[in-house]
Amino acid sequence: MKFEEWEPYYEEILAYFSFDRKKDEEAAEFLDHLMIRDDLPMLEELTSGNHVTVCGNAPGLINEIDQVKGTVFAADAAASVLFANGIRPDAIFTDLDGADETFQEMNWQGTIIVIHAHGDNIHLLRYWVPRLIGPVVGTTQSRPLPHIYDFGGFSDGDRAVFAAHELGASSVSLVGFDCDDASVDPVKRGKLIWARKLLALLGHVC
């Protein structure tokens, strides 16, 4: 999704959660300053013309492992579940709040970390980005910069789905998504509401 198409949804999200667009833009600029590589071509090569499975971080992911096939995109901590079950994702879409040492290990082995900047995670960017020595791509939910991309989407999972479509996947399937999870806190519940709305734009049901 081009930014001109995404921006109206982004403005709605900012209003819904009372987020500050200026802080998002500052975070994107900070990430741009930290990045010493841009491995988007590698991500495009893994995606274009291929089936992509996007793995969400719902508790049910563990029961759907056998449905994971093709190029594998993981949403944040879903990557650790996959890795513990013998699957190293091709890419992890993360704002780094679920990052741990296994992310570094997967990245060292070749997993692309798609690092997302937003107004609340500058401290995580400062800590983790210099420690990721493998392939990386930077993203934002605000206006993109020359090497910081905005494919559309808001939370880690739906951003991964938007990226798969934007980068030319032949087909996209979702596992480990549960937009009806009643156990989450109110903010997360709001994110799930938005995930359902955004995924529907691409023809996916959550």
Z-matrix of the N, CA and C atoms (Angstrom, degrees):
N
C 1 1.458
C 2 1.524 1 109.22
N 3 1.312 2 116.90 1 128.08
C 4 1.458 3 121.46 2 178.26
C 5 1.528 4 109.69 3 -71.48
N 6 1.337 5 115.34 4 153.35
C 7 1.453 6 118.64 5 -174.25
C 8 1.529 7 112.00 6 -60.39
N 9 1.321 8 117.01 7 -34.41
C 10 1.461 9 119.98 8 -179.79
C 11 1.532 10 110.80 9 -62.81
N 12 1.326 11 117.27 10 -32.23
C 13 1.460 12 120.99 11 175.73
C 14 1.524 13 111.51 12 -78.11
N 15 1.317 14 116.37 13 -37.03
C 16 1.461 15 122.34 14 -177.07
C 17 1.527 16 112.56 15 -74.28
N 18 1.312 17 117.69 16 -34.04
C 19 1.463 18 121.05 17 -170.13
C 20 1.530 19 113.76 18 -55.05
N 21 1.339 20 121.51 19 -42.40
C 22 1.470 21 118.80 20 178.96
C 23 1.532 22 112.94 21 -59.89
N 24 1.334 23 117.24 22 -37.49
C 25 1.467 24 120.02 23 177.40
C 26 1.534 25 109.82 24 -68.57
N 27 1.305 26 115.81 25 -39.62
C 28 1.458 27 120.89 26 178.46
C 29 1.527 28 110.65 27 -60.31
N 30 1.327 29 116.77 28 -43.18
C 31 1.457 30 119.97 29 179.15
C 32 1.533 31 110.74 30 -63.89
N 33 1.323 32 117.44 31 -37.80
C 34 1.470 33 120.83 32 176.19
C 35 1.529 34 110.72 33 -62.97
N 36 1.328 35 115.82 34 -42.30
C 37 1.469 36 120.55 35 -179.88
C 38 1.529 37 110.47 36 -64.28
N 39 1.327 38 116.81 37 -43.09
C 40 1.458 39 120.17 38 177.55
C 41 1.529 40 111.15 39 -56.85
N 42 1.327 41 116.05 40 -43.97
C 43 1.460 42 120.24 41 -179.79
C 44 1.525 43 111.31 42 -68.68
N 45 1.325 44 117.09 43 -39.91
C 46 1.462 45 122.21 44 -176.88
C 47 1.527 46 110.68 45 -62.20
N 48 1.334 47 116.81 46 -43.99
C 49 1.460 48 121.23 47 -175.52
C 50 1.542 49 112.99 48 -99.81
N 51 1.320 50 117.26 49 -0.90
C 52 1.472 51 121.99 50 -175.81
C 53 1.527 52 111.33 51 58.53
N 54 1.332 53 115.73 52 41.38
C 55 1.452 54 121.05 53 176.17
C 56 1.523 55 110.24 54 -84.09
N 57 1.317 56 115.72 55 159.95
C 58 1.461 57 123.17 56 -176.63
C 59 1.532 58 109.33 57 -106.65
N 60 1.318 59 116.51 58 112.93
C 61 1.464 60 120.14 59 -178.76
C 62 1.526 61 111.48 60 -61.00
N 63 1.313 62 117.20 61 -37.20
C 64 1.464 63 119.73 62 -179.31
C 65 1.523 64 110.68 63 -59.98
N 66 1.331 65 117.34 64 -39.67
C 67 1.462 66 120.23 65 179.12
C 68 1.525 67 111.23 66 -66.43
N 69 1.344 68 116.87 67 -38.12
C 70 1.460 69 119.59 68 175.29
C 71 1.524 70 110.92 69 -60.37
N 72 1.320 71 116.07 70 -43.10
C 73 1.465 72 120.22 71 -178.64
C 74 1.529 73 111.06 72 -67.52
N 75 1.323 74 116.87 73 -38.08
C 76 1.466 75 120.08 74 177.03
C 77 1.525 76 110.69 75 -64.36
N 78 1.336 77 116.76 76 -39.24
C 79 1.462 78 120.20 77 178.84
C 80 1.524 79 110.69 78 -65.19
N 81 1.332 80 117.00 79 -40.76
C 82 1.466 81 120.48 80 178.48
C 83 1.523 82 110.87 81 -61.35
N 84 1.319 83 116.39 82 -41.72
C 85 1.462 84 120.17 83 178.64
C 86 1.526 85 111.15 84 -66.48
N 87 1.326 86 116.28 85 -36.93
C 88 1.460 87 120.26 86 178.25
C 89 1.524 88 110.52 87 -65.26
N 90 1.343 89 116.24 88 -43.40
C 91 1.468 90 119.59 89 177.58
C 92 1.519 91 110.63 90 -62.92
N 93 1.310 92 117.04 91 -41.87
C 94 1.469 93 121.05 92 178.82
C 95 1.530 94 110.24 93 -58.31
N 96 1.319 95 116.48 94 -38.37
C 97 1.461 96 121.51 95 179.08
C 98 1.532 97 111.46 96 -67.04
N 99 1.355 98 116.32 97 -35.48
C 100 1.466 99 120.51 98 -177.39
C 101 1.528 100 113.18 99 -77.47
N 102 1.326 101 116.50 100 -30.35
C 103 1.467 102 120.18 101 -171.91
C 104 1.522 103 110.49 102 -70.92
N 105 1.322 104 115.49 103 132.27
C 106 1.461 105 119.46 104 175.94
C 107 1.529 106 111.10 105 -112.16
N 108 1.346 107 116.35 106 -3.37
C 109 1.464 108 121.51 107 177.34
C 110 1.522 109 108.95 108 -138.99
N 111 1.316 110 116.01 109 159.79
C 112 1.464 111 122.29 110 173.25
C 113 1.520 112 106.39 111 -138.30
N 114 1.331 113 116.33 112 102.10
C 115 1.461 114 120.99 113 -174.80
C 116 1.527 115 112.70 114 -101.00
N 117 1.351 116 116.03 115 31.63
C 118 1.463 117 119.24 116 176.37
C 119 1.533 118 112.10 117 -56.91
N 120 1.341 119 120.43 118 -40.62
C 121 1.466 120 118.40 119 178.50
C 122 1.526 121 113.33 120 -56.30
N 123 1.322 122 117.71 121 -36.68
C 124 1.462 123 120.61 122 177.40
C 125 1.528 124 111.02 123 -65.94
N 126 1.335 125 116.50 124 -41.37
C 127 1.462 126 120.69 125 178.39
C 128 1.522 127 110.73 126 -65.08
N 129 1.320 128 116.53 127 -40.57
C 130 1.463 129 120.45 128 177.64
C 131 1.528 130 111.03 129 -62.92
N 132 1.314 131 116.98 130 -41.27
C 133 1.468 132 120.70 131 -179.64
C 134 1.525 133 111.23 132 -63.50
N 135 1.323 134 117.21 133 -38.31
C 136 1.464 135 121.20 134 178.89
C 137 1.521 136 112.55 135 -70.49
N 138 1.333 137 116.06 136 -23.33
C 139 1.463 138 121.21 137 -171.13
C 140 1.519 139 113.17 138 -100.48
N 141 1.301 140 117.32 139 -49.20
C 142 1.461 141 121.90 140 -169.89
C 143 1.532 142 112.41 141 -58.78
N 144 1.317 143 115.59 142 123.27
C 145 1.454 144 121.80 143 178.12
C 146 1.510 145 115.30 144 78.44
N 147 1.322 146 117.89 145 2.48
C 148 1.465 147 121.37 146 -176.81
C 149 1.525 148 111.62 147 -113.45
N 150 1.333 149 115.26 148 156.18
C 151 1.462 150 119.59 149 171.13
C 152 1.521 151 108.65 150 -74.57
N 153 1.338 152 116.49 151 136.25
C 154 1.457 153 122.05 152 179.25
C 155 1.526 154 109.23 153 -120.65
N 156 1.321 155 116.19 154 128.56
C 157 1.460 156 121.81 155 169.99
C 158 1.518 157 108.01 156 -100.65
N 159 1.324 158 115.54 157 122.81
C 160 1.464 159 120.95 158 176.90
C 161 1.520 160 107.97 159 -101.70
N 162 1.316 161 116.46 160 123.14
C 163 1.462 162 122.39 161 -176.05
C 164 1.524 163 110.42 162 -104.51
N 165 1.325 164 115.76 163 117.13
C 166 1.452 165 121.24 164 175.75
C 167 1.513 166 110.83 165 -85.05
N 168 1.314 167 114.81 166 175.13
C 169 1.458 168 119.93 167 -173.29
C 170 1.525 169 112.48 168 -104.37
N 171 1.335 170 117.56 169 25.33
C 172 1.460 171 120.39 170 176.83
C 173 1.532 172 109.64 171 -69.19
N 174 1.330 173 117.44 172 152.36
C 175 1.468 174 120.02 173 -179.83
C 176 1.530 175 113.69 174 -55.85
N 177 1.325 176 117.08 175 -26.81
C 178 1.459 177 120.45 176 -178.32
C 179 1.510 178 115.15 177 -75.10
N 180 1.334 179 117.83 178 -4.34
C 181 1.469 180 119.68 179 -178.96
C 182 1.517 181 111.79 180 -55.03
N 183 1.308 182 117.21 181 -41.50
C 184 1.459 183 120.92 182 -176.26
C 185 1.522 184 111.53 183 -59.07
N 186 1.340 185 117.25 184 -28.25
C 187 1.460 186 121.38 185 -178.78
C 188 1.525 187 112.40 186 -86.33
N 189 1.340 188 116.75 187 -4.47
C 190 1.461 189 120.84 188 -176.99
C 191 1.526 190 112.19 189 -117.08
N 192 1.326 191 116.19 190 13.04
C 193 1.463 192 120.45 191 -176.67
C 194 1.532 193 111.55 192 -55.67
N 195 1.324 194 116.84 193 -35.66
C 196 1.462 195 119.16 194 -177.15
C 197 1.524 196 112.75 195 -69.20
N 198 1.333 197 118.05 196 -8.58
C 199 1.465 198 121.56 197 178.74
C 200 1.531 199 112.21 198 -92.88
N 201 1.313 200 116.50 199 -2.77
C 202 1.463 201 120.71 200 -177.78
C 203 1.521 202 109.25 201 -80.70
N 204 1.334 203 116.42 202 122.42
C 205 1.464 204 120.87 203 -178.97
C 206 1.523 205 109.67 204 -152.14
N 207 1.319 206 115.30 205 166.47
C 208 1.459 207 120.72 206 178.81
C 209 1.517 208 111.55 207 70.42
N 210 1.314 209 115.70 208 -150.77
C 211 1.460 210 121.66 209 174.19
C 212 1.522 211 107.94 210 -72.44
N 213 1.329 212 116.98 211 134.17
C 214 1.463 213 120.90 212 -172.51
C 215 1.528 214 110.09 213 -113.33
N 216 1.340 215 115.29 214 119.06
C 217 1.461 216 122.56 215 172.36
C 218 1.527 217 107.28 216 -105.67
N 219 1.316 218 117.25 217 131.29
C 220 1.463 219 121.63 218 178.58
C 221 1.515 220 109.94 219 -114.66
N 222 1.320 221 115.45 220 139.70
C 223 1.460 222 121.25 221 175.12
C 224 1.515 223 108.97 222 -91.07
N 225 1.313 224 115.82 223 107.25
C 226 1.451 225 123.52 224 172.86
C 227 1.532 226 112.10 225 48.11
N 228 1.340 227 118.74 226 -120.88
C 229 1.465 228 122.11 227 -172.05
C 230 1.518 229 113.69 228 -65.27
N 231 1.335 230 118.70 229 -12.46
C 232 1.467 231 120.20 230 172.86
C 233 1.524 232 110.57 231 -58.08
N 234 1.327 233 115.84 232 -28.43
C 235 1.466 234 120.07 233 -179.98
C 236 1.517 235 111.48 234 -60.88
N 237 1.316 236 116.86 235 -39.11
C 238 1.466 237 120.17 236 -179.02
C 239 1.519 238 111.39 237 -68.79
N 240 1.334 239 117.20 238 -35.33
C 241 1.470 240 121.20 239 175.87
C 242 1.524 241 109.91 240 -63.87
N 243 1.326 242 116.35 241 -46.27
C 244 1.459 243 120.39 242 179.03
C 245 1.526 244 110.87 243 -61.40
N 246 1.327 245 115.97 244 -47.00
C 247 1.462 246 121.07 245 -176.18
C 248 1.527 247 111.03 246 -62.20
N 249 1.331 248 116.17 247 -38.74
C 250 1.461 249 120.64 248 178.73
C 251 1.522 250 111.92 249 -67.62
N 252 1.334 251 115.96 250 -17.92
C 253 1.465 252 120.73 251 179.75
C 254 1.526 253 112.07 252 -110.26
N 255 1.329 254 115.95 253 24.50
C 256 1.460 255 120.89 254 171.29
C 257 1.505 256 116.32 255 84.95
N 258 1.327 257 118.14 256 12.34
C 259 1.467 258 121.10 257 179.69
C 260 1.526 259 108.71 258 -119.74
N 261 1.324 260 115.97 259 116.27
C 262 1.463 261 119.34 260 173.72
C 263 1.522 262 107.89 261 -94.10
N 264 1.341 263 118.11 262 114.66
C 265 1.469 264 119.47 263 -177.89
C 266 1.517 265 112.03 264 -63.61
N 267 1.325 266 115.27 265 151.43
C 268 1.455 267 120.35 266 176.37
C 269 1.523 268 111.61 267 -72.35
N 270 1.332 269 116.16 268 -31.63
C 271 1.460 270 120.55 269 178.76
C 272 1.523 271 109.27 270 -149.42
N 273 1.325 272 115.18 271 145.29
C 274 1.459 273 122.58 272 175.28
C 275 1.521 274 107.52 273 -117.50
N 276 1.317 275 116.20 274 123.69
C 277 1.463 276 121.92 275 176.38
C 278 1.517 277 107.49 276 -98.16
N 279 1.329 278 116.95 277 117.25
C 280 1.454 279 119.02 278 -169.37
C 281 1.523 280 112.76 279 -151.90
N 282 1.338 281 115.16 280 142.15
C 283 1.460 282 120.01 281 167.45
C 284 1.523 283 109.88 282 -94.21
N 285 1.339 284 115.30 283 10.28
C 286 1.466 285 125.17 284 171.40
C 287 1.521 286 114.49 285 78.24
N 288 1.338 287 118.29 286 5.08
C 289 1.469 288 116.95 287 178.93
C 290 1.520 289 112.03 288 -76.23
N 291 1.332 290 117.48 289 -13.15
C 292 1.458 291 120.33 290 174.42
C 293 1.519 292 112.92 291 -109.80
N 294 1.320 293 116.48 292 10.51
C 295 1.464 294 120.74 293 -175.95
C 296 1.524 295 111.44 294 -71.00
N 297 1.334 296 115.24 295 144.19
C 298 1.464 297 121.64 296 172.96
C 299 1.520 298 108.24 297 -149.80
N 300 1.308 299 116.92 298 -170.30
C 301 1.464 300 120.39 299 -174.85
C 302 1.530 301 112.66 300 -64.12
N 303 1.336 302 117.65 301 -24.70
C 304 1.459 303 118.26 302 178.03
C 305 1.524 304 111.24 303 -67.00
N 306 1.340 305 117.29 304 -28.55
C 307 1.462 306 119.84 305 175.23
C 308 1.524 307 109.67 306 -62.32
N 309 1.334 308 115.73 307 -42.60
C 310 1.462 309 119.65 308 177.98
C 311 1.527 310 110.67 309 -62.09
N 312 1.334 311 116.77 310 -42.75
C 313 1.459 312 120.38 311 -179.74
C 314 1.523 313 111.28 312 -63.55
N 315 1.326 314 117.03 313 -46.48
C 316 1.467 315 120.39 314 178.80
C 317 1.523 316 110.66 315 -62.96
N 318 1.315 317 117.03 316 -41.21
C 319 1.456 318 121.69 317 179.17
C 320 1.523 319 110.88 318 -62.54
N 321 1.331 320 116.69 319 -42.35
C 322 1.462 321 121.32 320 177.71
C 323 1.525 322 110.63 321 -61.89
N 324 1.344 323 116.98 322 -32.88
C 325 1.465 324 121.48 323 179.47
C 326 1.525 325 113.11 324 -81.92
N 327 1.328 326 117.74 325 -7.17
C 328 1.460 327 120.17 326 175.03
C 329 1.503 328 116.36 327 123.19
N 330 1.324 329 118.95 328 -4.68
C 331 1.458 330 120.80 329 176.55
C 332 1.525 331 110.02 330 -67.03
N 333 1.321 332 116.29 331 130.95
C 334 1.463 333 121.18 332 177.86
C 335 1.522 334 108.59 333 -79.65
N 336 1.312 335 116.79 334 125.99
C 337 1.457 336 120.91 335 174.28
C 338 1.529 337 108.18 336 -95.27
N 339 1.315 338 116.21 337 114.93
C 340 1.460 339 121.60 338 178.92
C 341 1.532 340 106.02 339 -94.17
N 342 1.315 341 115.04 340 99.40
C 343 1.466 342 123.04 341 -169.18
C 344 1.523 343 109.61 342 -88.84
N 345 1.322 344 115.19 343 123.81
C 346 1.468 345 120.53 344 -177.15
C 347 1.519 346 110.70 345 -104.47
N 348 1.332 347 116.44 346 130.98
C 349 1.461 348 122.75 347 177.82
C 350 1.518 349 109.99 348 -103.57
N 351 1.335 350 116.16 349 132.10
C 352 1.461 351 120.62 350 170.83
C 353 1.522 352 108.05 351 -146.13
N 354 1.307 353 116.75 352 175.27
C 355 1.450 354 121.06 353 -168.64
C 356 1.508 355 116.03 354 -62.59
N 357 1.328 356 118.01 355 -17.80
C 358 1.468 357 121.14 356 -175.32
C 359 1.521 358 114.40 357 -105.34
N 360 1.317 359 119.04 358 3.95
C 361 1.472 360 116.96 359 -172.93
C 362 1.530 361 114.53 360 -125.03
N 363 1.312 362 117.70 361 22.78
C 364 1.462 363 119.63 362 179.45
C 365 1.526 364 110.94 363 -59.36
N 366 1.324 365 117.56 364 -37.72
C 367 1.468 366 119.83 365 179.35
C 368 1.518 367 111.97 366 -63.05
N 369 1.348 368 116.83 367 -35.43
C 370 1.461 369 120.39 368 177.58
C 371 1.520 370 111.13 369 -72.76
N 372 1.313 371 116.94 370 -38.61
C 373 1.465 372 120.01 371 175.64
C 374 1.525 373 110.01 372 -59.58
N 375 1.313 374 116.47 373 -45.11
C 376 1.463 375 121.11 374 -178.15
C 377 1.532 376 110.77 375 -60.75
N 378 1.331 377 116.58 376 -39.30
C 379 1.461 378 120.07 377 -177.30
C 380 1.524 379 111.98 378 -77.10
N 381 1.349 380 117.13 379 -48.12
C 382 1.458 381 119.80 380 -167.49
C 383 1.528 382 115.12 381 -87.38
N 384 1.310 383 117.91 382 -37.87
C 385 1.471 384 118.80 383 -171.82
C 386 1.531 385 112.19 384 -56.85
N 387 1.345 386 120.22 385 -45.24
C 388 1.467 387 118.49 386 178.76
C 389 1.519 388 113.57 387 -65.31
N 390 1.330 389 117.92 388 -17.82
C 391 1.460 390 122.02 389 -177.71
C 392 1.527 391 112.72 390 -90.60
N 393 1.312 392 117.46 391 -5.78
C 394 1.465 393 121.25 392 -179.49
C 395 1.524 394 108.24 393 -97.81
N 396 1.325 395 115.97 394 99.54
C 397 1.463 396 120.48 395 -171.74
C 398 1.516 397 113.25 396 -94.22
N 399 1.338 398 116.80 397 -5.48
C 400 1.459 399 121.33 398 177.45
C 401 1.521 400 111.14 399 -92.73
N 402 1.342 401 117.51 400 -161.05
C 403 1.467 402 121.18 401 -176.51
C 404 1.526 403 112.46 402 -68.17
N 405 1.326 404 115.92 403 138.84
C 406 1.459 405 122.56 404 -178.84
C 407 1.528 406 110.44 405 -140.82
N 408 1.334 407 114.50 406 153.29
C 409 1.459 408 123.46 407 173.37
C 410 1.523 409 106.22 408 -136.71
N 411 1.323 410 118.28 409 141.53
C 412 1.453 411 121.92 410 179.82
C 413 1.518 412 111.69 411 -105.24
N 414 1.343 413 116.57 412 140.32
C 415 1.466 414 120.70 413 177.58
C 416 1.522 415 110.71 414 -134.57
N 417 1.325 416 114.18 415 161.98
C 418 1.449 417 123.46 416 177.08
C 419 1.517 418 108.46 417 -141.98
N 420 1.344 419 117.01 418 161.71
C 421 1.456 420 119.87 419 172.44
C 422 1.524 421 110.17 420 -101.41
N 423 1.340 422 116.67 421 -4.42
C 424 1.456 423 122.11 422 176.92
C 425 1.531 424 108.73 423 -100.01
N 426 1.310 425 115.80 424 -165.54
C 427 1.472 426 119.22 425 -176.47
C 428 1.530 427 110.23 426 -60.08
N 429 1.347 428 117.08 427 129.92
C 430 1.465 429 119.98 428 -177.05
C 431 1.520 430 112.37 429 -69.46
N 432 1.337 431 114.13 430 156.37
C 433 1.456 432 123.11 431 173.83
C 434 1.522 433 107.50 432 -108.47
N 435 1.325 434 119.36 433 171.71
C 436 1.465 435 119.96 434 -176.43
C 437 1.527 436 114.69 435 -53.35
N 438 1.345 437 118.59 436 -33.65
C 439 1.459 438 120.67 437 -179.74
C 440 1.533 439 112.40 438 -125.25
N 441 1.326 440 116.81 439 16.88
C 442 1.467 441 122.88 440 174.26
C 443 1.526 442 105.84 441 -124.09
N 444 1.324 443 117.01 442 116.55
C 445 1.458 444 121.77 443 -164.77
C 446 1.527 445 111.93 444 -102.73
N 447 1.327 446 114.64 445 156.88
C 448 1.455 447 121.70 446 173.99
C 449 1.526 448 107.37 447 -134.43
N 450 1.331 449 115.63 448 102.11
C 451 1.463 450 121.11 449 -179.58
C 452 1.532 451 111.71 450 -90.23
N 453 1.327 452 116.84 451 -4.67
C 454 1.454 453 122.01 452 -172.01
C 455 1.517 454 110.09 453 100.95
N 456 1.331 455 115.61 454 167.10
C 457 1.451 456 120.65 455 -178.79
C 458 1.511 457 111.84 456 93.69
N 459 1.336 458 114.88 457 161.80
C 460 1.461 459 120.29 458 -172.49
C 461 1.525 460 112.56 459 -121.93
N 462 1.321 461 117.93 460 -64.72
C 463 1.465 462 119.94 461 178.95
C 464 1.527 463 109.63 462 -85.27
N 465 1.339 464 116.55 463 169.38
C 466 1.463 465 120.81 464 -171.96
C 467 1.525 466 112.46 465 -53.83
N 468 1.328 467 116.92 466 -46.14
C 469 1.459 468 120.35 467 -175.89
C 470 1.504 469 113.58 468 -65.89
N 471 1.334 470 116.80 469 -49.95
C 472 1.467 471 116.70 470 -177.59
C 473 1.521 472 111.52 471 -71.99
N 474 1.351 473 118.37 472 -27.41
C 475 1.475 474 119.02 473 173.42
C 476 1.516 475 111.22 474 -62.38
N 477 1.324 476 116.24 475 -38.63
C 478 1.462 477 119.75 476 178.53
C 479 1.525 478 111.07 477 -64.13
N 480 1.318 479 116.52 478 -38.84
C 481 1.471 480 120.35 479 178.82
C 482 1.525 481 110.10 480 -66.54
N 483 1.315 482 117.09 481 -44.75
C 484 1.463 483 119.95 482 178.25
C 485 1.530 484 110.53 483 -60.75
N 486 1.324 485 117.31 484 -41.77
C 487 1.464 486 120.25 485 179.50
C 488 1.517 487 111.20 486 -62.89
N 489 1.327 488 116.98 487 -41.75
C 490 1.466 489 120.40 488 179.77
C 491 1.519 490 110.76 489 -59.00
N 492 1.324 491 116.25 490 -44.31
C 493 1.467 492 119.56 491 178.52
C 494 1.526 493 111.28 492 -67.18
N 495 1.310 494 116.60 493 -45.22
C 496 1.465 495 120.34 494 -176.54
C 497 1.523 496 111.85 495 -64.46
N 498 1.328 497 116.79 496 -32.42
C 499 1.461 498 120.60 497 -176.86
C 500 1.520 499 112.96 498 -92.03
N 501 1.331 500 117.05 499 9.86
C 502 1.465 501 120.16 500 167.75
C 503 1.504 502 116.99 501 90.86
N 504 1.338 503 118.49 502 26.35
C 505 1.464 504 119.73 503 175.69
C 506 1.525 505 110.16 504 -58.69
N 507 1.336 506 116.56 505 141.57
C 508 1.460 507 120.01 506 178.06
C 509 1.521 508 111.30 507 -70.85
N 510 1.320 509 116.96 508 -30.79
C 511 1.459 510 123.51 509 176.64
C 512 1.523 511 107.76 510 -160.38
N 513 1.328 512 115.00 511 158.13
C 514 1.465 513 120.80 512 -177.58
C 515 1.522 514 108.91 513 -137.12
N 516 1.325 515 116.80 514 129.58
C 517 1.459 516 120.92 515 174.01
C 518 1.521 517 109.44 516 -121.91
N 519 1.332 518 115.61 517 153.43
C 520 1.453 519 122.17 518 -177.35
C 521 1.521 520 109.98 519 -115.66
N 522 1.320 521 117.28 520 132.93
C 523 1.459 522 121.99 521 170.37
C 524 1.527 523 107.51 522 -131.63
N 525 1.322 524 116.52 523 151.44
C 526 1.458 525 119.95 524 177.86
C 527 1.515 526 113.93 525 72.54
N 528 1.334 527 117.39 526 26.14
C 529 1.463 528 121.84 527 176.00
C 530 1.525 529 108.80 528 -107.62
N 531 1.331 530 117.26 529 135.58
C 532 1.458 531 121.74 530 176.13
C 533 1.516 532 108.61 531 -146.91
N 534 1.327 533 116.13 532 93.71
C 535 1.461 534 120.43 533 -178.78
C 536 1.524 535 112.63 534 -78.98
N 537 1.326 536 116.98 535 -0.83
C 538 1.468 537 121.38 536 178.12
C 539 1.524 538 112.27 537 -107.11
N 540 1.322 539 117.53 538 13.03
C 541 1.467 540 121.19 539 -178.04
C 542 1.529 541 110.16 540 -60.69
N 543 1.325 542 116.48 541 111.04
C 544 1.468 543 121.58 542 -176.28
C 545 1.517 544 112.55 543 -85.89
N 546 1.328 545 118.03 544 -4.30
C 547 1.466 546 120.94 545 -174.63
C 548 1.523 547 113.21 546 -87.58
N 549 1.322 548 117.20 547 -4.55
C 550 1.464 549 120.15 548 -172.86
C 551 1.527 550 111.28 549 -87.62
N 552 1.340 551 115.41 550 164.40
C 553 1.461 552 120.60 551 178.63
C 554 1.528 553 110.24 552 -75.20
N 555 1.336 554 118.14 553 167.69
C 556 1.469 555 120.52 554 -175.09
C 557 1.528 556 114.76 555 -57.93
N 558 1.338 557 117.43 556 -38.58
C 559 1.466 558 118.95 557 179.47
C 560 1.522 559 110.35 558 -65.29
N 561 1.328 560 116.80 559 -45.73
C 562 1.457 561 120.18 560 177.83
C 563 1.520 562 110.51 561 -62.90
N 564 1.328 563 116.76 562 -37.10
C 565 1.463 564 119.76 563 177.82
C 566 1.531 565 110.37 564 -60.23
N 567 1.334 566 115.56 565 -42.06
C 568 1.460 567 119.06 566 176.60
C 569 1.517 568 112.11 567 -61.96
N 570 1.327 569 116.65 568 -38.02
C 571 1.468 570 120.44 569 178.23
C 572 1.528 571 111.15 570 -65.69
N 573 1.335 572 116.57 571 -35.91
C 574 1.460 573 119.66 572 177.68
C 575 1.525 574 111.38 573 -68.71
N 576 1.314 575 116.49 574 -36.99
C 577 1.462 576 119.98 575 175.73
C 578 1.523 577 110.22 576 -60.15
N 579 1.322 578 114.94 577 -44.47
C 580 1.457 579 118.99 578 178.78
C 581 1.523 580 112.00 579 -69.61
N 582 1.316 581 117.27 580 -36.14
C 583 1.470 582 119.31 581 177.32
C 584 1.519 583 110.51 582 -58.90
N 585 1.336 584 116.53 583 -44.63
C 586 1.468 585 119.62 584 179.23
C 587 1.522 586 110.85 585 -60.56
N 588 1.323 587 115.96 586 -44.64
C 589 1.468 588 120.19 587 -178.78
C 590 1.521 589 111.49 588 -63.51
N 591 1.326 590 116.50 589 -44.13
C 592 1.462 591 120.87 590 -176.99
C 593 1.523 592 111.97 591 -71.45
N 594 1.325 593 116.84 592 -41.55
C 595 1.470 594 119.60 593 179.09
C 596 1.521 595 111.13 594 -63.77
N 597 1.320 596 116.74 595 -32.72
C 598 1.463 597 120.13 596 178.08
C 599 1.532 598 112.19 597 -62.88
N 600 1.323 599 115.65 598 -28.36
C 601 1.481 600 118.89 599 177.69
C 602 1.527 601 111.02 600 -61.99
N 603 1.343 602 115.89 601 -27.43
C 604 1.465 603 121.55 602 -178.37
C 605 1.528 604 111.88 603 -100.55
N 606 1.325 605 116.52 604 5.59
C 607 1.455 606 120.26 605 177.39
C 608 1.512 607 114.84 606 86.74
N 609 1.337 608 116.95 607 16.20
C 610 1.470 609 120.33 608 -179.90
C 611 1.531 610 110.19 609 -104.05
N 612 1.308 611 115.65 610 143.53
C 613 1.457 612 121.81 611 178.42
C 614 1.522 613 108.17 612 -106.03
N 615 1.315 614 115.76 613 130.60
C 616 1.464 615 121.35 614 179.02
C 617 1.536 616 108.45 615 -122.50
